[in-house]
Amino acid sequence: MHVGSNCVLVAPVTVGAGGTVGAGSVVNKSTEAGALTVARARQASIPNWNRPKKSK
């Protein structure tokens, strides 16, 4: 098994024997043995978004 850098494994999951998780992936389902798993969300931009202001 190999888990790439900056991955998040959301419990409970199992990485199958000999499996690989690609860097930067967020895995929330168990993976198959010997498989490469890559999980990334599609990038989205929110127009006209304003950062919330801190209250004093």
Secondary structure as UniProt FT lines:
FT   STRAND          2..3
FT   TURN            5..6
FT   STRAND          8..9
FT   TURN            17..18
FT   STRAND          20..21
FT   TURN            23..24
FT   STRAND          26..27
FT   TURN            33..34
FT   STRAND          36..37
FT   TURN            47..48
//
